[in-house]
Amino acid sequence: MGSIVLQMNRIEDEWLHLKRDELNSQVFADEYDLVIAITDGLENSAMRGQYAIERFWFN
């Protein structure tokens, strides 16, 4: 359970950063615009942190 908790914390930290620094009180017209903003925020964060990100497509 310990490793699961650490992984969740890292995800929560990333989400907090996205909400606070990348999305910062923006209003989105629809879900698609929100997805685009989140994707752009993750890509920006990865470039600054010099790490790779990978997208997963769910059906």
C-alpha positions in Angstrom: 0.0 0.0 0.0 2.9 2.4 0.6 3.9 2.6 -3.0 0.3 3.2 -4.1 0.0 6.1 -1.6 3.3 7.6 -2.9 2.0 7.4 -6.5 -1.3 9.0 -5.5 0.5 11.8 -3.7 2.6 12.6 -6.8 -0.6 12.7 -8.9 -2.2 15.0 -6.4 0.8 17.3 -6.4 0.7 17.5 -10.2 -3.0 18.2 -10.2 -2.5 20.9 -7.5 0.2 22.5 -9.7 -2.1 22.4 -12.8 -5.0 23.9 -11.0 -2.9 26.7 -9.3 -0.4 27.6 -12.0 -1.6 26.4 -15.4 -5.4 26.6 -15.2 -5.5 29.5 -12.7 -9.2 30.4 -12.5 -9.9 30.1 -16.2 -13.4 29.4 -17.3 -13.9 26.8 -20.1 -16.7 26.8 -22.7 -16.9 23.0 -22.6 -15.2 19.8 -21.6 -13.0 19.8 -24.7 -11.5 23.2 -23.9 -10.8 21.9 -20.4 -9.0 18.8 -21.8 -6.9 20.9 -24.1 -5.9 23.3 -21.2 -5.0 20.3 -19.0 -3.0 18.7 -21.8 -1.1 21.9 -22.6 -0.4 22.4 -18.9 1.0 18.9 -18.5 3.2 19.4 -21.6 4.4 22.8 -20.3 5.2 21.3 -16.9 7.1 18.4 -18.5 9.2 20.8 -20.6 10.1 22.9 -17.6 10.9 19.8 -15.5 12.7 18.1 -18.4 10.8 14.9 -18.2 8.7 13.0 -20.7 4.9 12.5 -20.5 2.8 9.8 -22.1 -0.9 9.9 -23.0 -3.1 6.9 -22.5 -6.3 6.6 -24.5 -9.2 4.9 -22.8 -12.2 3.6 -24.8 
